[in-house]
């Protein structure tokens, strides 16, 4: 990954997070954290990984809302940054955070079972 890609990935994380929290007013949105952003070498596409607190239903609904709002988010991102090409944005669920939480829960359960 080039330094330029890394810089744009950082901009994507910061700006898209701000756009979601300040501009999207849908009350169905869950608590969203942008965990990672990956732009392609040609800068035409970007995957934005999110983590959503809550039940699976809330997570799926939030992801669907963000997918439908991706055009608006892209337009707002384009207004905020100076780039020739504004990447198409694809939101994806980051399952790494959930997996880590599940492992932590299992370890806590094992510890409490050992004490008993």
PyMOL commands that set and color helices and strands:
alter all, ss='L'
color gray80, all
select helices_A, chain A and resi 3-23+56-68+70-80+95-115
alter helices_A, ss='H'
color red, helices_A
select strands_A, chain A and resi 31-39+45-53+88-93
alter strands_A, ss='S'
color yellow, strands_A
deselect
rebuild
show_as cartoon
